[in-house]
C-alpha cells in the first residue's frame, strides 16, 4: 500500500462523511436560522423554542435521505472491501 493510496482512501472517507452528514446539518441549520429570525422579530427569548422544530425536521430529513445515505455508505464499504486483496505489505 503506497502513501498515495492511503491519502486517496482518507480523502474519500472524509468526502463520504461530508455527504452523509450534509442532509441533517443543512436542514437543521436552515430551521435554526428561521426560528432565530422569528425569535428576534417577536422578541421571544426562550432557549428551548428551537429545539422541537429542529428535532422534527432532523427526523424527517433522516427518514427521507436515509435510503440515499445508506446507498452512499454501502458503496464506500464495498469499495473498501473490494480493495483489500490489492493491499500488499
C-alpha positions as CSV (number, residue, x, y, z in Angstrom):
1,X,0.0,0.0,0.0
2,X,1.5,3.3,-1.1
3,X,1.3,6.7,0.6
4,X,-0.9,7.9,-2.3
5,X,-3.4,5.1,-1.7
6,X,-3.7,5.9,1.9
7,X,-4.2,9.6,1.1
8,X,-6.8,8.8,-1.5
9,X,-8.6,6.5,0.9
10,X,-8.6,9.1,3.6
11,X,-9.9,11.9,1.3
12,X,-12.6,9.6,0.0
13,X,-13.6,8.7,3.6
14,X,-13.8,12.4,4.5
15,X,-15.9,13.1,1.4
16,X,-18.3,10.3,2.3
17,X,-18.6,11.6,5.8
18,X,-19.5,15.1,4.5
19,X,-22.1,13.6,2.1
20,X,-23.7,11.5,4.9
21,X,-23.8,14.4,7.4
22,X,-24.9,17.1,4.9
23,X,-28.7,16.5,4.8
24,X,-29.0,16.6,8.6
25,X,-26.8,19.5,9.0
26,X,-28.3,21.6,6.3
27,X,-31.9,21.2,7.3
28,X,-31.0,21.8,11.0
29,X,-29.1,24.9,10.1
30,X,-32.0,26.3,8.0
31,X,-34.6,25.6,10.7
32,X,-32.4,27.1,13.3
33,X,-32.0,30.2,11.3
34,X,-35.7,30.6,10.6
35,X,-36.5,30.1,14.3
36,X,-33.8,32.6,15.3
37,X,-35.2,35.2,12.9
38,X,-38.7,34.5,14.3
39,X,-37.4,34.9,17.9
40,X,-35.6,38.1,17.0
41,X,-38.7,39.6,15.3
42,X,-41.1,38.7,18.2
43,X,-38.5,39.3,21.0
44,X,-39.2,35.8,22.4
45,X,-36.1,34.8,24.4
46,X,-37.0,31.1,25.0
47,X,-33.9,29.0,24.6
48,X,-35.8,25.7,24.1
49,X,-38.1,27.1,21.4
50,X,-35.8,26.0,18.6
51,X,-35.2,22.5,19.9
52,X,-38.5,20.8,18.9
53,X,-38.7,22.1,15.3
54,X,-35.0,21.1,14.8
55,X,-35.7,17.6,16.1
56,X,-38.8,17.2,14.0
57,X,-37.1,18.4,10.8
58,X,-34.0,16.4,11.5
59,X,-36.0,13.2,11.9
60,X,-37.9,14.0,8.7
61,X,-34.6,14.6,6.8
62,X,-33.1,11.4,8.0
63,X,-36.2,9.4,7.0
64,X,-36.2,11.0,3.6
65,X,-32.5,10.9,3.0
66,X,-31.9,7.6,4.7
67,X,-32.0,5.3,1.7
68,X,-29.6,7.6,-0.1
69,X,-27.3,7.8,2.9
70,X,-27.3,4.0,3.2
71,X,-26.5,3.7,-0.5
72,X,-23.5,6.0,-0.2
73,X,-22.2,4.2,2.8
74,X,-22.7,0.8,1.3
75,X,-20.9,1.8,-1.9
76,X,-17.9,3.1,0.1
77,X,-17.8,0.0,2.3
78,X,-18.0,-2.3,-0.8
79,X,-15.2,-0.3,-2.4
80,X,-13.1,-0.7,0.8
81,X,-13.7,-4.5,1.0
82,X,-13.0,-5.0,-2.7
83,X,-9.7,-3.2,-2.3
84,X,-8.5,-5.5,0.5
85,X,-6.9,-8.1,-1.9
86,X,-4.9,-5.3,-3.6
87,X,-3.2,-4.3,-0.3
88,X,0.4,-5.5,-0.2
89,X,2.9,-5.3,2.6
